[in-house]
Amino acid sequence: MSAIRDFTSQLKSKGRRFPDYSARTSFNGRVLCRLDPSGPRPRGPQAQGHADVSAIADFLLSTLRHAPAAFLQPYRTTTNKHFNPKYKKERAAKYLKIDLPKFDEDAGNMSPEKVRQKMKERGMLPPRPWIERPFYISATGGIFEAYIPPEGDGKASIVSTTRAKQTVQLLEKKSKSMMAVRKIKSFEEDFTTNEFCSQAQNIYIKAHESIANHDKESLRLYVTEKAYPEFRHNTWEKTIHWKFLESLEPPRVVHARCTDIVSKENIFGQVTVRFHTRQQLAVYDRFGRLLHGSEILAKDVLEYIVFEKHLANMYGTWRIHAKIIPDWAPPKDPSKLTKIRPEPEPEPTKMLDKPEETPAIADK
């Protein structure tokens, strides 16, 4: 009580006025304290205590009246009850009983009949073996009726008997190439062999530049799915410097074929172009050591490149499909492989020649 008296004395010193005993202390329409005026009035120290309590209540209420409105607004707590109390029993009666499988059972130890029975109980169908396999038909897997280059092509040499036979065969096959070009023109109205040669040379240069720059994404635009791993073979951790210098002879179409796969409407076209160019090639390993070629010397290259297009696809493009290497072509120069230099063998020490000792002959 002494603490309360000290508090009330401080309030009186500040000029605070205390309400009557019969006053109603309310806040927001709710009665907080009501003193019955008809009851007996407390006297002595009890009256002082009641006055102190009423003074404290009035002081606290006056501070709440001046509190911000955000603290006085009613709020709702989150509950899991439904917003509509009607039909509570009906909602409680609605439940779904789920038959969970027994996870402790080992299906490997069950007999086939037991497994079939379990699957029938659960309404499951038996597993079906997956026989179908996806396949990609935007490119073929090889060359159909590959072109046979004449012997000694690109060299000023005397015509041999085999070369003469090959020229006769080429004249016989030329009619098939003309029919194939006519078939390609039915899908591409603007197709001409002269314009295609310049387009093929541009594709050839960009494909080799993509290999030199290790650009995998752009390489897929100029190379088919069959030729992509062949282009990327043995290029990992290699530095390639390739440069196209000039064309010794203009590129020309030497062979053309068309074929259908799976259905007669799914047609592919292949055109073989002869390139006789001058190039520079230098290949370095990951340590910067030269493996093949040279950046100073240029070489004359004669190649027969096969270009393919999915003619049935309206968005198909001409891409490099394969390279024809004739049997009479000279073998390639072996690459300078990176090897560890062997340690020099120790020289054998020469033994000093000692004079042969002749056995002593006993006197007779």
Backbone torsions as a table, in degrees:
resi	resn	phi	psi	omega
1	MET	NA	-28.2	-179.7
2	SER	-65.7	-35.1	179.4
3	ALA	-67.5	-40.0	179.5
4	ILE	-65.9	-40.8	178.6
5	ARG	-62.8	-39.4	177.7
6	ASP	-63.4	-38.7	-179.3
7	PHE	-66.8	-41.8	179.9
8	THR	-69.4	-34.8	177.6
9	SER	-64.5	-36.6	176.6
10	GLN	-66.0	-38.6	179.0
11	LEU	-67.1	-39.0	179.3
12	LYS	-67.0	-35.2	178.5
13	SER	-66.2	-26.9	177.7
14	LYS	-86.7	1.1	176.3
15	GLY	88.4	21.9	179.4
16	ARG	-76.8	140.3	179.0
17	ARG	-105.0	141.0	-175.5
18	PHE	-105.6	145.0	-179.1
19	PRO	-76.6	169.1	178.2
20	ASP	-75.7	164.3	-178.9
21	TYR	-65.8	-31.3	-177.1
22	SER	-84.8	4.0	-177.8
23	ALA	-73.6	150.0	177.2
24	ARG	-100.1	126.5	177.8
25	THR	-100.2	111.0	-175.5
26	SER	-130.8	159.0	177.7
27	PHE	-150.5	122.2	-179.0
28	ASN	57.4	39.9	175.8
29	GLY	80.6	-1.3	-179.5
30	ARG	-105.0	132.8	-179.0
31	VAL	-80.4	117.8	178.7
32	LEU	-89.0	-37.5	-177.0
33	CYS	-150.0	126.8	177.5
34	ARG	-129.9	124.1	177.1
35	LEU	-104.0	126.6	-177.2
36	ASP	-73.1	117.0	-179.4
37	PRO	-72.9	-22.9	-178.1
38	SER	-79.3	-15.6	-178.4
39	GLY	-76.5	172.8	179.8
40	PRO	-69.8	134.2	179.3
41	ARG	-78.5	134.1	177.9
42	PRO	-70.2	147.5	-179.2
43	ARG	-126.8	158.2	177.4
44	GLY	74.0	-141.5	-178.2
45	PRO	-64.8	-26.6	177.9
46	GLN	-65.8	-39.9	178.2
47	ALA	-62.6	-40.0	179.2
48	GLN	-64.6	-37.8	179.5
49	GLY	-66.6	-40.9	178.0
50	HIS	-65.6	-37.8	178.5
51	ALA	-64.3	-38.5	179.3
52	ASP	-65.3	-42.6	-179.8
53	VAL	-63.7	-43.5	179.7
54	SER	-65.9	-35.3	178.4
55	ALA	-66.1	-41.8	178.8
56	ILE	-64.7	-41.9	179.8
57	ALA	-63.5	-42.1	179.3
58	ASP	-65.1	-37.8	-179.9
59	PHE	-66.7	-42.6	179.6
60	LEU	-66.6	-38.4	179.1
61	LEU	-67.7	-35.7	178.5
62	SER	-65.4	-35.6	176.7
63	THR	-70.4	-33.9	178.3
64	LEU	-70.2	-29.2	179.3
65	ARG	-64.5	-31.6	-179.5
66	HIS	-94.7	10.8	179.3
67	ALA	-76.3	156.2	177.8
68	PRO	-61.8	152.2	-177.1
69	ALA	-68.9	-23.6	-178.6
70	ALA	-64.6	-29.1	-179.5
71	PHE	-84.2	-14.0	-175.2
72	LEU	-102.6	-9.0	-178.1
73	GLN	-74.8	141.0	177.8
74	PRO	-69.5	147.6	179.4
75	TYR	-135.0	159.8	-176.4
76	ARG	-112.8	133.2	177.3
77	THR	-85.2	151.1	179.7
78	THR	-77.0	127.7	178.2
79	THR	-129.7	165.2	178.0
80	ASN	-95.1	8.8	-179.6
81	LYS	-80.6	151.3	177.0
82	HIS	-71.9	146.0	-176.5
83	PHE	-68.3	-23.4	179.7
84	ASN	-108.3	112.9	-177.7
85	PRO	-72.2	-8.3	-179.9
86	LYS	-70.2	154.5	176.5
87	TYR	56.5	39.5	179.1
88	LYS	-68.2	-42.5	-179.1
89	LYS	-66.8	-38.7	179.7
90	GLU	-64.8	-39.1	178.6
91	ARG	-68.3	-34.5	178.3
92	ALA	-68.3	-29.4	-179.5
93	ALA	-77.4	-15.9	-179.3
94	LYS	-86.9	108.0	177.0
95	TYR	-148.8	157.1	-177.9
96	LEU	-117.9	121.0	179.3
97	LYS	-91.0	123.2	-176.6
98	ILE	-106.3	129.1	176.6
99	ASP	-87.8	102.4	179.8
100	LEU	-80.1	142.7	178.1
101	PRO	-70.5	157.8	178.3
102	LYS	-84.5	108.7	-176.1
103	PHE	-76.7	-13.4	-179.8
104	ASP	-80.1	-14.3	-178.7
105	GLU	-73.3	139.3	178.6
106	ASP	-100.5	110.6	-178.2
107	ALA	-69.8	-20.6	-179.6
108	GLY	-69.7	-26.9	-179.3
109	ASN	-90.4	-4.6	-179.3
110	MET	-80.6	151.2	175.0
111	SER	-77.8	159.0	178.8
112	PRO	-58.3	-35.3	178.6
113	GLU	-66.5	-39.2	178.9
114	LYS	-65.9	-40.8	178.5
115	VAL	-64.5	-41.3	178.7
116	ARG	-63.3	-39.8	178.7
117	GLN	-65.0	-42.8	178.9
118	LYS	-62.9	-40.6	-179.1
119	MET	-68.5	-35.0	176.6
120	LYS	-67.6	-36.3	177.6
121	GLU	-63.9	-38.3	-179.0
122	ARG	-86.3	-5.7	-179.7
123	GLY	73.6	33.5	-178.9
124	MET	-104.0	146.5	177.7
125	LEU	-86.6	151.1	178.4
126	PRO	-67.4	152.5	-179.7
127	PRO	-66.8	144.0	-179.2
128	ARG	-110.5	132.4	178.5
129	PRO	-65.5	133.9	-176.7
130	TRP	-88.4	101.7	-177.1
131	ILE	-92.9	-29.5	-176.3
132	GLU	-67.5	143.3	177.5
133	ARG	-130.2	134.6	178.3
134	PRO	-73.8	144.6	176.3
135	PHE	-141.4	153.1	-173.9
136	TYR	-109.6	125.5	-173.1
137	ILE	-118.0	23.8	176.0
138	SER	-81.8	-5.7	177.0
139	ALA	-151.1	148.6	178.7
140	THR	-83.4	171.0	-177.0
141	GLY	-95.5	2.8	-179.0
142	GLY	-171.9	-162.7	179.8
143	ILE	-108.1	127.7	175.5
144	PHE	-98.2	126.6	-176.1
145	GLU	54.1	68.0	-176.0
146	ALA	-63.4	148.3	179.2
147	TYR	-75.8	137.3	178.7
148	ILE	-105.8	107.5	-178.8
149	PRO	-67.0	143.4	177.7
150	PRO	-68.3	149.4	-176.1
151	GLU	-68.4	135.5	179.0
152	GLY	75.1	21.5	180.0
153	ASP	-67.3	135.0	-179.9
154	GLY	86.6	5.0	179.9
155	LYS	-126.4	144.5	177.5
156	ALA	-84.6	81.8	-178.0
157	SER	-127.8	166.6	180.0
158	ILE	-72.2	140.7	-178.9
159	VAL	-70.7	126.4	179.3
160	SER	-94.2	172.4	179.6
161	THR	-66.6	-38.3	178.3
162	THR	-65.6	-35.6	178.4
163	ARG	-65.3	-38.4	179.6
164	ALA	-66.4	-40.3	178.0
165	LYS	-64.6	-38.0	-179.3
166	GLN	-67.5	-37.9	178.2
167	THR	-64.3	-37.9	177.4
168	VAL	-64.8	-41.4	178.4
169	GLN	-65.4	-35.5	179.0
170	LEU	-66.3	-37.2	177.4
171	LEU	-65.4	-35.5	177.7
172	GLU	-68.6	-37.5	-178.3
173	LYS	-82.4	-7.7	-177.7
174	LYS	-66.5	-31.2	179.2
175	SER	-65.1	-37.9	177.7
176	LYS	-65.7	-37.1	178.5
177	SER	-65.6	-38.6	178.6
178	MET	-65.1	-39.2	177.3
179	MET	-65.6	-37.3	178.8
180	ALA	-67.7	-39.0	177.6
181	VAL	-64.4	-37.9	177.1
182	ARG	-65.1	-36.2	177.4
183	LYS	-66.5	-39.0	178.6
184	ILE	-65.5	-37.3	180.0
185	LYS	-67.1	-23.1	176.2
186	SER	-68.9	-24.6	175.3
187	PHE	-96.4	-34.0	177.2
188	GLU	-119.6	106.9	-176.3
189	GLU	-69.4	-30.4	-176.7
190	ASP	-92.8	14.3	-176.3
191	PHE	-77.1	126.6	172.3
192	THR	-137.5	148.4	-176.7
193	THR	-66.7	-35.1	-178.8
194	ASN	-67.4	-45.6	178.8
195	GLU	-69.1	-33.2	180.0
196	PHE	-67.6	-32.1	179.8
197	CYS	-63.6	-42.4	177.4
198	SER	-66.9	-38.2	177.0
199	GLN	-65.8	-40.0	179.4
200	ALA	-65.7	-38.0	178.4
201	GLN	-66.1	-37.6	177.0
202	ASN	-64.9	-42.3	177.3
203	ILE	-63.7	-40.0	-180.0
204	TYR	-61.8	-43.4	-178.4
205	ILE	-68.7	-44.3	-177.9
206	LYS	-66.7	-34.4	178.3
207	ALA	-65.5	-41.7	179.9
208	HIS	-72.3	-32.3	175.5
209	GLU	-67.8	-35.5	176.9
210	SER	-65.5	-36.7	176.6
211	ILE	-65.8	-42.8	-179.1
212	ALA	-65.8	-33.7	-179.8
213	ASN	-89.5	-1.2	-178.0
214	HIS	57.1	41.2	179.1
215	ASP	-96.8	98.4	-176.1
216	LYS	-71.9	-36.0	-175.2
217	GLU	-67.7	-47.3	-179.7
218	SER	-71.4	-25.7	179.3
219	LEU	-65.4	-32.6	179.3
220	ARG	-66.5	-20.1	179.3
221	LEU	-78.4	-20.9	-175.2
222	TYR	-115.8	-0.2	-175.8
223	VAL	-135.7	139.8	178.1
224	THR	-76.7	172.1	-178.8
225	GLU	-66.8	-25.7	177.2
226	LYS	-74.7	-40.7	-175.6
227	ALA	-83.2	-15.3	-176.6
228	TYR	-60.7	-51.1	178.2
229	PRO	-64.9	-28.5	177.6
230	GLU	-69.9	-35.4	176.7
231	PHE	-69.5	-39.4	-175.2
232	ARG	-82.7	-6.8	-176.0
233	HIS	-64.9	130.6	173.3
234	ASN	62.3	32.2	175.8
235	THR	-112.7	2.9	-178.1
236	TRP	-73.2	133.2	180.0
237	GLU	58.0	33.4	176.3
238	LYS	-118.7	144.2	174.3
239	THR	-103.7	119.4	-174.5
240	ILE	-114.1	125.9	173.8
241	HIS	-114.1	110.1	-178.2
242	TRP	-126.0	141.4	-177.7
243	LYS	-146.1	131.2	176.0
244	PHE	-93.2	118.4	-175.6
245	LEU	-91.7	-59.6	-177.1
246	GLU	-162.9	168.6	175.1
247	SER	-102.9	119.8	177.4
248	LEU	-72.0	-34.4	175.2
249	GLU	-134.2	146.1	178.1
250	PRO	-65.6	140.5	179.2
251	PRO	-64.8	146.3	-179.5
252	ARG	-143.6	151.7	179.1
253	VAL	-82.3	124.5	-178.3
254	VAL	-113.1	-12.2	-174.8
255	HIS	-159.5	144.4	177.7
256	ALA	-151.1	137.7	179.0
257	ARG	-145.8	152.4	175.7
258	CYS	-133.2	145.7	178.7
259	THR	-152.0	161.5	178.5
260	ASP	-115.1	147.7	-178.8
261	ILE	-127.8	134.5	178.2
262	VAL	69.6	-55.2	179.5
263	SER	-133.5	162.3	-177.9
264	LYS	-71.4	-22.0	179.3
265	GLU	-82.2	-19.8	-178.4
266	ASN	-87.2	90.7	-171.2
267	ILE	-109.7	138.4	174.6
268	PHE	-117.4	147.3	177.3
269	GLY	-122.9	138.7	178.4
270	GLN	-128.5	131.7	-179.7
271	VAL	-127.6	127.9	178.9
272	THR	-99.5	126.9	-177.7
273	VAL	-116.8	136.9	178.5
274	ARG	-96.0	123.9	178.3
275	PHE	-115.0	130.6	172.7
276	HIS	-127.6	98.4	-169.7
277	THR	-129.3	173.1	174.7
278	ARG	-119.5	126.3	-172.9
279	GLN	-136.0	165.5	172.9
280	GLN	-125.4	136.4	-179.1
281	LEU	-143.3	133.3	175.0
282	ALA	-142.9	127.5	-178.1
283	VAL	-119.0	127.6	179.5
284	TYR	-117.7	150.7	176.3
285	ASP	-85.9	-174.5	-175.3
286	ARG	-69.4	-15.5	178.0
287	PHE	-95.6	2.8	179.2
288	GLY	83.4	16.5	179.6
289	ARG	-95.1	139.6	-176.6
290	LEU	-70.8	126.1	178.5
291	LEU	-102.9	-38.8	-173.5
292	HIS	-153.0	144.7	174.4
293	GLY	77.2	-164.8	-179.0
294	SER	-159.8	147.9	176.6
295	GLU	-88.1	-1.2	-179.5
296	ILE	-104.9	-43.2	-176.9
297	LEU	-87.8	141.8	176.2
298	ALA	-110.7	149.1	-178.0
299	LYS	-125.9	148.5	174.2
300	ASP	-87.7	125.9	-174.1
301	VAL	-119.5	128.6	175.3
302	LEU	-114.3	118.0	-174.8
303	GLU	-134.5	151.8	174.8
304	TYR	-121.1	104.1	-174.4
305	ILE	-103.9	132.9	178.7
306	VAL	-98.7	123.8	176.4
307	PHE	-107.0	139.9	-177.0
308	GLU	-129.3	150.2	176.8
309	LYS	-146.1	140.6	174.1
310	HIS	-83.0	96.1	-173.5
311	LEU	-67.4	-31.7	-179.2
312	ALA	-69.4	-21.0	179.2
313	ASN	-89.1	123.2	-178.1
314	MET	-69.5	-18.2	177.7
315	TYR	-102.3	12.2	-179.6
316	GLY	-70.7	152.5	-179.8
317	THR	-131.8	159.2	176.5
318	TRP	-79.2	129.3	-179.6
319	ARG	-138.3	157.8	177.6
320	ILE	-70.3	129.6	-175.9
321	HIS	-112.1	-39.4	-177.8
322	ALA	-164.2	173.5	178.2
323	LYS	-131.4	130.9	-178.6
324	ILE	-95.2	122.8	177.9
325	ILE	-111.4	113.4	-178.5
326	PRO	-69.2	160.0	-179.1
327	ASP	-70.0	-30.2	-176.4
328	TRP	-84.2	0.8	-179.3
329	ALA	-68.2	140.6	179.1
330	PRO	-68.0	151.6	179.7
331	PRO	-67.7	153.5	-179.6
332	LYS	-74.1	156.0	176.1
333	ASP	-69.2	135.0	179.2
334	PRO	-67.3	144.8	179.5
335	SER	-77.0	153.2	177.4
336	LYS	-81.9	99.6	-177.0
337	LEU	-74.6	146.2	178.3
338	THR	-83.0	117.0	-179.0
339	LYS	-133.8	163.5	177.0
340	ILE	-85.3	130.2	179.5
341	ARG	-69.0	126.5	-178.7
342	PRO	-69.8	148.7	178.4
343	GLU	-71.2	144.4	-179.7
344	PRO	-65.3	138.4	180.0
345	GLU	-73.6	140.3	178.8
346	PRO	-65.7	137.8	179.7
347	GLU	-73.2	138.0	179.4
348	PRO	-70.2	136.3	179.2
349	THR	-73.0	132.6	-179.4
350	LYS	-81.2	130.4	177.8
351	MET	-81.2	136.5	179.0
352	LEU	-69.1	131.3	-179.9
353	ASP	-73.0	118.5	177.7
354	LYS	-98.9	141.5	178.4
355	PRO	-65.6	136.9	-179.4
356	GLU	-69.0	133.0	179.8
357	GLU	-89.6	124.4	178.2
358	THR	-87.7	135.0	-179.6
359	PRO	-65.5	144.4	-180.0
360	ALA	-71.7	140.5	-179.5
361	ILE	-100.0	125.9	-178.9
362	ALA	-73.4	144.4	178.8
363	ASP	-72.7	141.0	179.0
364	LYS	-83.3	NA	NA
